[in-house]
Amino acid sequence: MTGAMAPTKPLNATDLCDRCGAQAYVRVVLAGSAELLFCAHHSRQHAAALAKIAVEIQDETSRLSRTSGAAS
């Protein structure tokens, strides 16, 4: 990889999965700085293909296990 990449910002509730519209927990950065956002389900479903084309994968799915069961 050449050139400097800007640090990725944390994903939040306004970041939505490009496949289904659910909250995104994974950002896939492609060559040329394009990015795709995925929910945990769709990132797992397409993980092998995404790993082949990604420049960077920002995976925040660990936040799901920390917040599951938390009182609303």
C-alpha positions as CSV (number, residue, x, y, z in Angstrom):
1,M,0.0,0.0,0.0
2,T,1.3,3.5,-0.8
3,G,0.3,6.8,0.6
4,A,-1.1,7.6,4.0
5,M,-4.6,6.7,5.0
6,A,-6.7,8.8,7.3
7,P,-7.6,7.0,10.6
8,T,-11.0,5.4,10.5
9,K,-13.6,6.9,12.8
10,P,-15.7,4.7,15.1
11,L,-18.9,3.4,13.7
12,N,-22.1,4.8,15.2
13,A,-25.9,4.3,15.0
14,T,-26.2,6.4,11.8
15,D,-23.8,4.0,9.9
16,L,-26.0,1.5,8.2
17,C,-25.4,-1.8,6.5
18,D,-25.2,-1.4,2.7
19,R,-27.1,-4.8,2.3
20,C,-30.0,-4.6,4.7
21,G,-30.0,-1.2,6.4
22,A,-29.3,-2.5,9.9
23,Q,-26.7,-0.8,12.1
24,A,-23.2,-1.3,10.7
25,Y,-20.4,-2.8,12.8
26,V,-17.9,-3.4,10.0
27,R,-16.3,-0.9,7.6
28,V,-14.5,-2.3,4.6
29,V,-12.1,0.2,3.0
30,L,-11.4,-0.5,-0.7
31,A,-8.6,0.7,-3.0
32,G,-9.3,4.4,-3.8
33,S,-10.8,5.0,-0.4
34,A,-14.2,3.7,-1.3
35,E,-15.9,2.0,1.7
36,L,-18.6,-0.5,2.3
37,L,-20.5,-0.9,5.6
38,F,-22.0,-4.1,6.9
39,C,-24.0,-5.4,9.8
40,A,-22.4,-8.4,11.7
41,H,-24.5,-10.9,9.8
42,H,-23.6,-9.7,6.3
43,S,-19.9,-9.1,7.2
44,R,-19.7,-12.8,8.3
45,Q,-21.6,-13.9,5.2
46,H,-19.2,-12.1,2.8
47,A,-16.0,-12.3,4.9
48,A,-14.0,-14.4,2.5
49,A,-14.7,-12.2,-0.6
50,L,-14.2,-9.0,1.3
51,A,-10.8,-10.1,2.7
52,K,-9.6,-10.5,-0.9
53,I,-10.5,-7.0,-2.0
54,A,-10.1,-4.9,1.2
55,V,-7.3,-2.5,2.0
56,E,-8.5,-2.3,5.6
57,I,-11.3,-3.9,7.6
58,Q,-12.6,-2.1,10.7
59,D,-14.5,-4.7,12.7
60,E,-16.4,-3.4,15.7
61,T,-18.6,-6.5,16.2
62,S,-17.1,-7.0,19.7
63,R,-19.3,-4.2,20.8
64,L,-22.3,-6.5,20.3
65,S,-21.2,-8.9,23.0
66,R,-20.5,-6.1,25.4
67,T,-23.9,-4.5,25.0
68,S,-26.1,-7.6,24.7
69,G,-28.2,-8.0,27.8
70,A,-27.7,-4.4,28.9
71,A,-30.7,-2.8,30.4
72,S,-32.4,-0.2,28.1
